[in-house]
């Protein structure tokens, strides 16, 4: 009897965990099915915003430009961004991109989803 009660308790816990994780899973399916990082233009499009609207929003408190005029994330928001190296002819630099979690975070902020 106690084995059965223990098993039922574990099943209930697992079902609660699944219910809690459902929004995260939905976000992953919505935004990151095959993309690990996404640039700001594509992110804006996925969020139903123009690139200018999205960048203006990000500049309010999430990102800034460094001395080389490259975007960087403020420390407390770095988990939502990834700095990716790039080279274009003789130019070498870093491009700030959104992670799937960052896209999900900004979707909830900008579009009012919880």
C-alpha positions as CSV (number, residue, x, y, z in Angstrom):
1,X,0.0,0.0,0.0
2,X,2.8,2.5,0.9
3,X,4.6,1.6,-2.4
4,X,1.4,2.5,-4.3
5,X,1.0,5.7,-2.4
6,X,4.6,6.6,-3.0
7,X,4.2,5.9,-6.7
8,X,1.1,8.0,-6.9
9,X,2.9,10.9,-5.1
10,X,5.8,10.7,-7.6
11,X,3.3,10.7,-10.5
12,X,1.6,13.8,-9.1
13,X,5.0,15.5,-8.7
14,X,5.9,14.7,-12.3
15,X,2.6,16.0,-13.6
16,X,3.1,19.3,-11.7
17,X,6.6,19.6,-13.1
18,X,5.3,19.1,-16.6
19,X,2.6,21.7,-16.1
20,X,5.2,24.2,-14.8
21,X,7.5,23.5,-17.7
22,X,4.8,23.7,-20.4
23,X,5.3,27.5,-21.1
24,X,9.1,27.0,-21.5
25,X,8.5,24.1,-23.8
26,X,6.1,26.2,-25.9
27,X,8.6,29.0,-26.0
28,X,11.3,26.6,-27.3
29,X,9.0,25.2,-29.9
30,X,7.9,28.7,-31.0
31,X,11.3,30.3,-31.2
32,X,14.2,27.9,-31.2
33,X,13.2,24.8,-33.1
34,X,16.4,25.0,-35.2
35,X,18.1,28.3,-34.3
36,X,20.6,28.7,-31.4
37,X,21.2,32.4,-31.8
38,X,19.2,35.0,-33.7
39,X,20.1,38.5,-34.9
40,X,18.1,41.6,-33.9
41,X,16.5,42.0,-37.3
42,X,15.1,38.5,-37.4
43,X,14.2,38.7,-33.7
44,X,12.2,41.8,-34.3
45,X,10.4,40.2,-37.2
46,X,9.5,37.1,-35.0
47,X,8.2,39.5,-32.3
48,X,6.0,41.4,-34.8
49,X,8.0,44.6,-34.4
50,X,10.2,46.6,-36.8
51,X,14.0,46.4,-36.2
52,X,13.9,50.1,-35.1
53,X,11.2,49.5,-32.5
54,X,13.0,46.5,-31.1
55,X,16.4,48.2,-31.0
56,X,14.8,51.3,-29.3
57,X,13.3,49.0,-26.7
58,X,16.5,47.1,-26.1
59,X,18.5,50.3,-25.7
60,X,16.2,51.5,-22.9
61,X,18.0,49.3,-20.4
62,X,19.2,46.0,-21.9
63,X,22.0,46.9,-24.3
64,X,24.5,49.7,-25.0
65,X,27.3,50.5,-27.5
66,X,30.9,50.2,-26.5
67,X,33.8,52.4,-27.6
68,X,34.0,50.4,-30.9
69,X,30.3,51.1,-31.5
70,X,29.5,47.4,-31.0
71,X,26.4,46.4,-29.0
72,X,26.9,44.8,-25.6
73,X,24.5,43.6,-23.0
74,X,24.4,45.0,-19.5
75,X,25.6,42.5,-17.0
76,X,22.3,41.6,-15.4
77,X,20.8,40.7,-18.9
78,X,23.7,38.9,-20.4
79,X,21.9,35.5,-20.0
80,X,19.6,36.6,-22.8
81,X,22.4,37.4,-25.3
82,X,25.4,35.8,-26.8
83,X,28.5,37.5,-28.2
84,X,29.5,35.9,-31.5
85,X,32.8,36.6,-33.3
86,X,32.6,37.7,-36.9
87,X,35.0,38.7,-39.7
88,X,34.1,40.6,-42.8
89,X,37.1,41.1,-45.1
90,X,39.6,43.0,-42.9
91,X,37.1,43.8,-40.1
92,X,37.1,41.6,-37.1
93,X,34.6,42.1,-34.3
94,X,31.8,40.7,-32.2
95,X,28.1,40.6,-32.9
96,X,25.6,40.6,-30.1
97,X,22.8,38.1,-30.7
98,X,19.8,36.8,-28.8
99,X,19.6,33.4,-27.3
100,X,16.3,31.4,-27.6
101,X,15.7,32.3,-23.9
102,X,16.3,35.9,-24.7
103,X,13.8,35.9,-27.5
104,X,11.2,34.3,-25.3
105,X,11.9,36.8,-22.5
106,X,11.5,39.8,-24.8
107,X,8.4,38.3,-26.4
108,X,6.8,38.1,-23.0
109,X,7.9,41.7,-22.1
110,X,6.9,43.3,-25.4
111,X,3.8,41.4,-26.2
112,X,2.4,41.1,-22.7
113,X,2.5,37.3,-22.5
114,X,3.1,35.7,-19.1
